[in-house]
């Protein structure tokens, strides 16, 4: 028998047979490596949109119980329901931002007028400033040196003018336009996630069960609960805290109380952020010689935030996110630094995942130790 111009023994052909196929373990290893490579490539391609897609995933998980109720009532209109929920989400985000932008535009001319008056005549120190114990005289002296007279104010504020304010506003407008484009991506992704939520959830459960067994399925459920309760608890408590402190702004006659209230609600999402808002409002009142009103406003804000952050929010979030304060703080600030506003929700959830895996490992080690002690007769 000839093959490729050479004589080959037929017995050798029968013994050799067809080429061997790879073993199942080899195929599985190759499958895993192929999956990892494709995932890395997909993340590389989608890197500019990871933030908006993460936002959409967080919003979809948070809104899913309400969406599921509506979908059960109108099962034939899931697409329209997904679109309606997305539009409602957009309005919930856009309305406060529009309010802030309108208020800032209305106040910009006042700020420019104040800046020009300060450069021309200076800003006299408030009468009560010198009465502050221990440091009043030093603060008053610094004020007079740096802003009390026209010459001092001109040295301090000379580089600031209407043109620089315009340039600053234009830079902010450009950033707002960029973020608006990314927010549009979030809304598009949110429609898709809500409309296909059942399929995505089932596939995620199958994958987690195959990869990690019962722990993987339980882990996925706990993570979903953590995201949902973290978002709901954080948003509800922030709105409640900002609204209550906003009533305090109105009673104390803070300038632009609605603007301060919206800013307090937004900053309340960040740990200790709302303290800056009502602290600034209190200082403005004190600078206007309303010392009692400013002090009472700051005390009221401290009380509301202390009760809200330490009593109400843990009760609203519940047992799904039992994070120690240090891990919660690291998760919130670390997530904010690395991922922006969405990191405020994803960061603590990552810490919850770390805590769950830690408990799983320690529980497994504890069970193994007990089993070994039992076998040894101790």
C-alpha positions as CSV (number, residue, x, y, z in Angstrom):
1,X,0.0,0.0,0.0
2,X,1.4,3.4,-1.0
3,X,0.7,6.7,0.8
4,X,2.4,10.0,-0.3
5,X,4.7,8.0,-2.6
6,X,6.0,5.7,0.2
7,X,5.1,2.1,0.9
8,X,3.1,1.7,4.1
9,X,2.4,-1.6,5.9
10,X,-1.4,-2.2,6.1
11,X,-0.9,-3.7,9.6
12,X,0.6,-0.5,10.8
13,X,-2.4,1.4,9.5
14,X,-4.8,-0.9,11.3
15,X,-2.9,-0.6,14.5
16,X,-2.5,3.2,14.4
17,X,-6.2,3.8,13.6
18,X,-7.7,7.3,13.5
19,X,-6.1,10.2,15.5
20,X,-7.1,10.4,19.1
21,X,-9.5,13.2,20.2
22,X,-8.6,15.4,23.2
23,X,-9.8,14.2,26.6
24,X,-12.8,15.9,28.2
25,X,-10.6,17.6,30.8
26,X,-8.4,19.1,28.1
27,X,-11.5,20.3,26.2
28,X,-12.9,21.9,29.3
29,X,-9.6,23.7,30.0
30,X,-9.5,25.0,26.4
31,X,-13.1,26.1,26.8
32,X,-12.3,28.0,29.9
33,X,-9.3,29.7,28.4
34,X,-11.3,30.6,25.3
35,X,-14.1,32.1,27.5
36,X,-11.5,34.1,29.5
37,X,-10.0,35.5,26.3
38,X,-13.3,36.5,24.8
39,X,-14.4,38.1,28.1
40,X,-11.2,40.2,28.2
41,X,-11.7,41.2,24.6
42,X,-15.3,42.2,25.3
43,X,-14.4,44.2,28.3
44,X,-11.6,45.9,26.3
45,X,-14.0,46.9,23.6
46,X,-16.8,48.0,25.9
47,X,-14.5,49.8,28.4
48,X,-15.9,53.3,27.6
49,X,-19.4,52.1,28.4
50,X,-18.8,49.9,31.4
51,X,-19.9,52.7,33.7
52,X,-23.2,53.4,32.0
53,X,-24.0,49.7,31.7
54,X,-23.2,49.2,35.4
55,X,-25.6,52.0,36.1
56,X,-28.3,50.3,34.0
57,X,-27.7,47.0,35.8
58,X,-28.0,48.6,39.2
59,X,-31.2,50.4,38.2
60,X,-32.7,47.3,36.6
61,X,-32.1,45.2,39.7
62,X,-33.5,47.9,41.9
63,X,-36.6,48.4,39.7
64,X,-37.2,44.7,39.0
65,X,-39.8,43.9,41.7
66,X,-42.0,46.8,40.6
67,X,-41.5,46.0,36.9
68,X,-42.4,42.3,37.6
69,X,-45.7,43.3,39.2
70,X,-46.6,45.5,36.2
71,X,-45.5,42.8,33.8
72,X,-47.7,40.2,35.5
73,X,-50.7,42.5,35.1
74,X,-49.9,43.3,31.5
75,X,-47.9,40.3,30.2
76,X,-48.3,41.3,26.5
77,X,-46.7,44.7,26.9
78,X,-43.3,44.1,28.5
79,X,-41.6,46.2,25.9
80,X,-43.8,49.2,26.5
81,X,-43.5,48.7,30.2
82,X,-39.7,48.6,30.0
83,X,-39.8,51.8,27.9
84,X,-42.2,53.5,30.4
85,X,-40.0,52.6,33.4
86,X,-37.0,53.9,31.6
87,X,-38.7,57.2,30.8
88,X,-39.8,57.5,34.5
89,X,-36.2,56.9,35.6
90,X,-34.9,59.6,33.2
91,X,-37.4,62.1,34.5
92,X,-36.4,61.2,38.1
93,X,-32.8,62.0,37.3
94,X,-33.3,64.9,34.9
95,X,-35.8,67.0,36.9
96,X,-33.5,67.6,39.9
97,X,-30.5,68.4,37.6
98,X,-32.7,70.8,35.6
99,X,-33.7,72.5,38.8
100,X,-30.1,72.9,39.9
101,X,-29.0,74.2,36.5
102,X,-31.9,76.7,36.4
103,X,-31.1,78.0,39.9
104,X,-27.4,78.3,39.1
105,X,-28.1,80.2,35.9
106,X,-30.4,82.6,37.8
107,X,-27.7,83.1,40.5
108,X,-24.8,83.5,38.1
109,X,-25.4,87.1,37.4
110,X,-25.8,87.9,41.1
111,X,-22.4,86.2,41.7
112,X,-20.8,88.3,39.0
113,X,-22.3,91.5,40.4
114,X,-21.1,90.6,43.9
115,X,-17.6,89.9,42.6
116,X,-17.5,93.3,40.8
117,X,-18.7,95.1,44.0
118,X,-16.1,93.3,46.1
119,X,-13.3,94.3,43.7
120,X,-14.5,98.0,43.8
121,X,-15.3,98.6,47.5
122,X,-14.2,95.5,49.4
123,X,-16.3,93.3,51.7
124,X,-16.6,94.6,55.3
125,X,-16.2,92.0,58.1
126,X,-19.5,91.0,59.8
127,X,-19.9,92.7,63.2
128,X,-20.2,89.4,65.1
129,X,-17.0,88.0,63.7
130,X,-14.8,89.7,66.2
131,X,-16.9,88.4,69.1
132,X,-15.9,84.8,68.5
133,X,-14.0,83.6,71.5
134,X,-10.2,83.1,71.2
135,X,-10.0,83.4,67.4
136,X,-12.3,86.3,66.6
137,X,-9.6,88.9,66.5
138,X,-7.3,86.9,64.3
139,X,-10.1,86.0,61.8
140,X,-11.2,89.7,61.7
141,X,-7.6,90.7,61.0
142,X,-7.2,88.2,58.2
143,X,-10.5,89.4,56.7
144,X,-9.5,93.0,56.7
145,X,-6.1,92.2,55.2
146,X,-7.4,90.0,52.4
147,X,-10.9,91.2,51.5
148,X,-11.9,94.1,53.8
149,X,-10.7,96.9,51.5
150,X,-10.9,97.5,47.8
151,X,-7.1,97.0,47.3
152,X,-7.1,93.8,49.3
153,X,-10.1,92.4,47.5
154,X,-8.5,93.4,44.1
155,X,-5.4,91.4,45.0
156,X,-7.4,88.4,46.1
157,X,-10.1,88.4,43.4
158,X,-8.3,90.3,40.6
159,X,-7.9,87.2,38.4
160,X,-11.6,86.4,38.7
161,X,-13.9,88.2,36.3
162,X,-17.0,87.7,34.1
163,X,-14.8,86.1,31.4
164,X,-13.3,83.5,33.7
165,X,-16.7,82.7,35.1
166,X,-17.9,82.2,31.5
167,X,-15.0,79.9,30.7
168,X,-15.7,77.9,33.9
169,X,-19.4,77.7,33.0
170,X,-18.6,76.5,29.4
171,X,-16.3,73.8,30.8
172,X,-19.1,72.6,33.0
173,X,-21.5,72.7,30.1
174,X,-19.2,70.5,28.1
175,X,-18.9,67.9,30.9
176,X,-22.7,67.9,31.3
177,X,-23.1,67.2,27.6
178,X,-20.6,64.3,27.8
179,X,-22.4,62.8,30.8
180,X,-25.7,63.3,29.1
181,X,-24.5,61.1,26.2
182,X,-23.4,58.4,28.6
183,X,-26.7,58.6,30.4
184,X,-28.5,58.0,27.1
185,X,-26.5,54.7,26.9
186,X,-27.6,53.9,30.4
187,X,-31.3,54.4,29.4
188,X,-30.9,52.2,26.3
189,X,-29.3,49.4,28.3
190,X,-32.0,49.7,31.0
191,X,-34.8,49.1,28.4
192,X,-33.0,46.0,27.2
193,X,-32.3,44.7,30.7
194,X,-35.9,45.2,31.9
195,X,-37.4,43.6,28.8
196,X,-35.2,40.6,28.9
197,X,-34.8,40.4,32.7
198,X,-36.3,36.9,33.1
199,X,-33.9,35.4,30.5
200,X,-30.9,37.1,32.0
201,X,-31.8,36.0,35.5
202,X,-32.3,32.4,34.5
203,X,-29.1,32.3,32.6
204,X,-27.2,33.8,35.5
205,X,-28.6,31.2,37.9
206,X,-27.6,28.4,35.6
207,X,-24.1,29.7,35.1
208,X,-23.5,30.3,38.8
209,X,-24.9,26.9,39.7
210,X,-22.7,25.1,37.2
211,X,-19.5,27.0,38.3
212,X,-19.9,27.1,42.1
213,X,-22.7,24.8,43.0
214,X,-25.3,25.7,45.7
215,X,-23.0,28.4,47.1
216,X,-23.0,30.1,43.7
217,X,-26.8,30.2,43.4
218,X,-27.1,31.5,47.0
219,X,-24.3,34.0,46.4
220,X,-26.2,35.4,43.3
221,X,-29.4,35.8,45.3
222,X,-27.6,37.6,48.1
223,X,-25.9,39.9,45.7
224,X,-29.1,40.8,44.0
225,X,-30.8,41.5,47.3
226,X,-27.7,43.6,48.4
227,X,-27.9,45.8,45.3
228,X,-31.7,46.2,45.5
229,X,-31.8,47.0,49.2
230,X,-28.7,49.3,49.0
231,X,-30.2,51.3,46.2
232,X,-33.6,51.5,47.7
233,X,-32.4,52.3,51.2
234,X,-29.9,54.8,50.2
235,X,-32.2,56.7,47.8
236,X,-35.2,56.7,50.2
237,X,-33.2,57.8,53.2
238,X,-31.3,60.5,51.2
239,X,-34.6,61.9,49.9
240,X,-36.1,61.9,53.4
241,X,-33.1,63.5,55.0
242,X,-32.8,66.2,52.3
243,X,-36.5,66.9,52.4
244,X,-36.5,67.3,56.2
245,X,-33.5,69.5,56.2
246,X,-35.0,71.4,53.3
247,X,-37.9,72.3,55.6
248,X,-35.3,73.6,58.0
249,X,-33.9,75.7,55.2
250,X,-37.3,77.3,54.5
251,X,-38.0,78.0,58.2
252,X,-34.5,79.5,58.7
253,X,-34.9,81.6,55.6
254,X,-31.8,80.3,53.8
255,X,-31.3,81.9,50.4
256,X,-32.5,79.6,47.6
257,X,-33.9,76.9,50.0
258,X,-35.1,74.6,47.2
259,X,-31.6,74.6,45.6
260,X,-30.0,73.8,48.9
261,X,-32.6,71.0,49.5
262,X,-31.9,69.4,46.2
263,X,-28.1,69.7,46.8
264,X,-28.6,68.1,50.2
265,X,-30.5,65.2,48.7
266,X,-27.8,64.5,46.2
267,X,-24.9,65.0,48.6
268,X,-26.7,62.7,51.2
269,X,-25.8,59.8,48.8
270,X,-22.2,60.3,49.8
271,X,-21.1,59.6,53.4
272,X,-20.9,63.0,55.3
273,X,-21.8,64.8,52.0
274,X,-25.0,66.4,53.3
275,X,-23.1,67.8,56.2
276,X,-21.3,70.1,53.8
277,X,-24.7,71.4,52.4
278,X,-26.4,72.3,55.7
279,X,-23.1,73.4,57.2
280,X,-22.6,75.9,54.4
281,X,-26.2,77.1,54.7
282,X,-25.7,77.6,58.5
283,X,-22.5,79.6,57.9
284,X,-24.3,81.8,55.3
285,X,-27.0,82.6,57.9
286,X,-24.3,83.3,60.5
287,X,-22.5,85.5,58.1
288,X,-25.7,87.5,57.6
289,X,-25.8,88.0,61.4
290,X,-28.5,85.4,62.0
291,X,-26.4,83.5,64.4
292,X,-29.2,81.7,66.3
293,X,-30.9,80.6,63.1
294,X,-27.6,79.3,61.7
295,X,-26.7,77.4,64.8
296,X,-30.1,75.8,65.1
297,X,-30.0,74.8,61.5
298,X,-26.7,73.1,61.9
299,X,-27.9,71.3,65.0
300,X,-31.1,70.2,63.3
301,X,-29.1,68.9,60.3
302,X,-26.7,66.9,62.5
303,X,-29.7,65.4,64.3
304,X,-31.5,64.4,61.1
305,X,-28.4,62.9,59.5
306,X,-27.3,61.0,62.7
307,X,-30.7,59.4,63.1
308,X,-31.1,58.7,59.4
309,X,-27.7,57.2,58.8
310,X,-27.4,55.2,62.0
311,X,-31.1,54.1,62.7
312,X,-33.3,54.5,59.7
313,X,-31.0,53.4,56.8
314,X,-29.9,50.1,58.5
315,X,-33.5,49.3,59.2
316,X,-34.6,50.0,55.6
317,X,-31.7,48.1,54.0
318,X,-32.2,45.1,56.3
319,X,-30.1,42.0,56.9
320,X,-29.0,41.6,53.3
321,X,-26.2,44.1,53.7
322,X,-24.7,43.6,57.2
323,X,-21.6,45.5,56.6
324,X,-19.3,46.8,59.4
325,X,-18.9,50.6,59.3
326,X,-15.3,50.5,58.1
327,X,-16.1,48.2,55.1
328,X,-19.1,50.3,54.2
329,X,-17.0,53.5,54.3
330,X,-14.2,52.0,52.2
331,X,-16.7,50.6,49.7
332,X,-18.6,53.9,49.3
333,X,-15.6,56.2,49.0
334,X,-13.5,53.7,47.1
335,X,-16.3,53.0,44.6
336,X,-16.9,56.8,44.3
337,X,-13.3,57.4,43.5
338,X,-12.9,54.6,41.0
339,X,-16.3,54.5,39.3
340,X,-18.0,57.8,40.0
341,X,-21.5,58.0,41.4
342,X,-22.4,54.4,40.5
343,X,-19.6,53.3,42.7
344,X,-21.6,54.5,45.8
345,X,-23.8,51.5,45.2
346,X,-21.4,49.0,43.6
347,X,-18.6,49.6,46.1
348,X,-20.6,48.5,49.2
349,X,-22.0,45.5,47.2
350,X,-18.4,44.4,46.4
351,X,-17.6,44.6,50.1
352,X,-20.7,42.5,50.8
353,X,-19.4,39.9,48.2
354,X,-16.0,39.9,50.0
355,X,-17.8,39.4,53.4
356,X,-19.9,36.5,52.0
357,X,-16.8,34.7,50.5
358,X,-14.9,35.3,53.8
359,X,-17.7,33.7,55.8
360,X,-18.0,30.8,53.4
361,X,-14.2,30.1,53.7
362,X,-14.2,30.4,57.5
363,X,-17.4,28.3,57.8
364,X,-15.8,25.6,55.5
365,X,-12.6,25.6,57.6
366,X,-14.6,25.4,60.8
367,X,-16.6,22.4,59.5
368,X,-13.4,20.6,58.4
369,X,-11.8,21.3,61.8
370,X,-14.9,19.9,63.7
371,X,-14.9,16.8,61.4
372,X,-11.2,16.2,62.1
373,X,-11.6,16.6,65.8
374,X,-14.6,14.2,65.7
375,X,-12.6,11.5,63.9
376,X,-9.7,11.8,66.3
377,X,-12.2,11.2,69.2
378,X,-11.6,14.6,70.9
